[in-house]
């Protein structure tokens, strides 16, 4: 789409946002900003969209680069930046990428929706962790949306289409690209199993070689952890909760998702141990309930936790009061 004028680019982008179900209020917000950006390009004598020129407009509007360096960007500044990034991504890839969506469903074809539902059940039956199921489902939806945006049917996919999809991952972290590729392979194998594809295209995706030295594990020094814990205001309910959570993570090595899912039944106070099945591995573990950890949880339960009949230990402290 690099040969399209900025007006043609905006017209096609608007059509795509309408197709995937953006609300009128959001569309009007984009339209107002597009008009101002187009006017700036006209005054600059630029016919074709360029992120460099567009960012000059953004910087002139809100002193973006200085604010970014000082950490003073406002939400409106960030929204304006995202509008420019969306235009650049659409110019390059011909689709609206995942990073601009929240809970918006972007798949319109009923057959594709049925396949996504089938893939969800397939992930459940395969015994994937819940977090993996959700991530793979999002990846599959992103892939299907990409195909629909380019007028492709899943039955007619080619290796070249996969290459174009992989290019949309430019700029993502190594681990994110690796995970998206894993989810895409799982979806492509599912399509082959459902006989939607006549060949297994999962082999056409590039491989990400994982090496032990690729990334050094992130480790906190003891002094830093003590400073972190000391900075928590334990005089208020949220602080009591956060203190207990961080102790569970740092002292017992629990994953955040396992802390989130802790219930009263996981604690054996009489024998001072914590027993649970890990969300990721499904393996049961028993951990000693260390004194500082146990007393922090007790302090939260007695003096910080909102009144609730929920079986989960840790709750949100803003309405609605419920588990995370």
N, C-alpha and C positions, 0 to 999 in steps of 0.2 A: 504493500500500500504506500510505499515511499514516493510513488509518482503522483499521488493524489494531492490536490490542493488542500489547504487547511479546511476550507468550507466543505469539500467533498468528504474529507476524513471525519469531520464533526457530524455530518449527515448520516454516514454509515454507523458511527459510534452511537448516535442517538437511536437509530433503528435497532441496534443490538441491545441497548439498555431496555428499550420497550419490549423486545422479544423475551428477555429473561425476567421481566416482571417488575422493573423499578417503579416505585410509586410516583404519582404526578408531582407531588411536592418536591421530591428529590430530583426529578427530571427538570423541574423549573429552576431549581438551584444550579444545576449543571448548565442549563441553557443560558442563564444570566452570565455566568462566568465565561462560557464559551464565546459569547458576544464580545465581552471585553477583551478576551485574548485575541480574537480575530481582528478587532479594531487595532490592537497593538501591532499585530503582524502587518496590517495594511499600512499603518503609519511608519513602520520600519522598512517598507518596501519588500516584505517577504511573502511569497505566494505559497510556499510549502511549509508544513509544520516541521519545527526543529525544537528539540528539548532545550537546546542551548539558548535559543531566542526566547522560548517560553519561560525559562528560569530567570532570564533578565527581567521579564515582566513581573514575575513573582517577587523577585528581589526589590524591584522598584516599588511594588505595592506595600510590602511589609518589612523591608530590610531583612530578608530571610536569612542570608548567610551569616550576618553578624549575630542575629538572634540565635541561630542554630549553634554557633560557636560558644555563645554565652549561656546556652541552655534555657533561653527565654521564649521559645516558640509557643504561641498560643494554639488552641485547637483550631481556630479559623485559619491560622497560618498553615497548619498541617493539612487541613482540608484542601486549601488552594494548591499546595504542593501535590497532593494525591490526584487532583484533577489533571494536572500536567503529566504526572506519571502514567495515569490511565490512558491519556491521549497517545503518549509515546509507546506504551505497551500495545495498544490497539493498532497503531501504525505498523509496528514490527511483527505482531503475531496474529492480527485479525480476530482477536477474541478479548473478552474482558476477563482478566485473570482472577484467580481465587482470592488474592490478597485484598480485593476491594469488596468482598462479600462478607456478610455475617451469617444470618440464618436463612438467607434468601435461597429458595429452591430455584434452580435455573434450567431444569430439564423439562421440555415441553412434550416431547414425543411419548405417547402412552406406552408403546412397546419398550422404549428405553427405560421408562420408569419401572415397568414390570421386571426388566432385567436387573435393575439396581436393587429392587426388592429381593429378587432371587439371589443376588450376590450377597446381600446382607445375611440371608438365612444360611447360605453356603459358608460364610465366615464363622457364623455361630456353630454350625455343625462340625466345622474343622477344629474347633476348640481354641480359636484365637483368643487372647486376652481382650477384655472389653475395650481397653484403650486402642488396641490394634484394630479391632473391628470398626470402631468409629473412624479411625484415621484412614483405613482402607476404603471405607464407604465414601468419605470425603474425596479421596483421590479418584475413585471410580466416577463420582459425580462430576468432578472437574474435567476428567477425560471425556466423558460423554458430552458435557457442555461444549468443550472444545470442538468435538466432532460436529455437533449440531450447528455451531457458529460458522463452520466452514462448509456446511451443506453436505456432510458426509454421513452415510449410513454405516452402522457398525459392521454390517456384512461385507462392505466394500473396502474396509481399511487396508492400507498397505504399509510397508516398512517406511516409506517416505513420509506418510502421515505421522507415524510415531516419532520420526526425527523432528518434525515440526513441533510436536507437542513437547518433546524434551527441551527444545530451545526456549520454551516459556519458563523454564526453571533457572535460567541464567540469573545470577545474583543471589540465589538461595545458598544457604550454608551446605557444606559437604554432606552432613548428616541428613539434612532435610531432603536433598536431592536423592540420596541413597534410599531413604524411606519411601519417597514418592515412587521411585522406580520399582521398589519391592511391591508396593500396592498395585501399581499398574500391571506388573507381571501377573500378580494373582488374579486380577480382573480379566486379563487377556486369556489366561488358562481357563478361567471360568467360562468365557465366551466360546472357547474351543470345545469345552466339555458339553456345552449346551448346543453345539453344532451351529452357532451363529457364525463362527469363523471356520473356514475349511482347512486352515493351516494354523499352527501354533505360532503366533506372532510374538509371544513373550521372549523368544530367542533373539528377536530383532532389536530389542532394547539394549543399550550399552550397559556394561557391568561396571560397578564401582568397586575397585579393589580396596578392601579394608585391611590396613596394616596397623600393627600394634603401635608403631611409632608415629602414626598419622596425627594423633591427638594425645597430648599429655593429660591424664585425668586431673580434674579440678579438685584441689585439696585445700582446705582452710587450715591456717595455723591455729594452734590452741589459743594464743593470745587474741587473735582476731575474733574467735568464737566467744571468748569471754567478754570482749568489748561489745559484741553484738547482743549477747544476753543482758549485759549491764545497761544497754541503751533502751531496753523495753520497759515501759511504764507499767509495773505490776500493780499499781494502785487502782487501775480501772479494769473492768471485766474483759475487754478485748486484749489488754496486755497480759492478763493471767492466761487467757487462751493461747495467745501467740507464744508465750514463754514455754508453756507445756508442749506445744506442737514442735517448737524448735529443739527442745530437749529430746523429744522422741526421735527426731530425725538425726540429731548429732550424736546422741549417746547410744541409741539402739540401732541406728542405720536404717530406719524404716523409710520406704518410699512415701512420697507425699500422698499418693493415691491410697495407700494403705492406712495412713493417718486419717485421711478423710473418711474412710469407711469403718473406722473403729467403733464398736458398740460396747455397751456395758458388759456384755457376755464375754468379751475378749479378755477382761481383766479378772485374774484370780488373786484377790487381795489376801486371802488366807495364806496362800503359799507363795505369794509375791512373784508371780510370773504373768507374762502377757502371751496369749496364744491366738494365732490367726492364720488364715490361708492367704498367701500373697496374691494380690490381684493379677500380677503379670505372669507368674509361674504356676499359680494354683497350688503351690506346695505349702503344706502346713508347717509353721515354725513356732517354737516356744522360746521366749526371750526372758531373761531375768528382769524383774521390775526393780530397777535400781532406786535407791532411796531418793535422790534428788528428782528423778523422773516421777516416781510415785507421788511424792509430796506436791509437786507442781500440778499434777493432774487433780489431786484431791483439792488443792486450793482453788482450782478453776471450778470444779464441780460444786464446791460448797459456797464459794463467794463470787463467782463470775458467770457461771452458765445461766442463760435465761431459763425461766420456768417453761418446761416443754415435756411432752410425753414421748418425744422421739427417742428411739433406742440408740441413736448415734451420739457419741460423746461430744464432738465438736460441732458447734452451730454457728450460723451467721448471727451477727448481733445487730443487724438492721432488718426492718420489715421486708418481706415476711421472715419471721424467725424459723429457720429450717436448716437441715444439713447443707453443707457446701454442694 
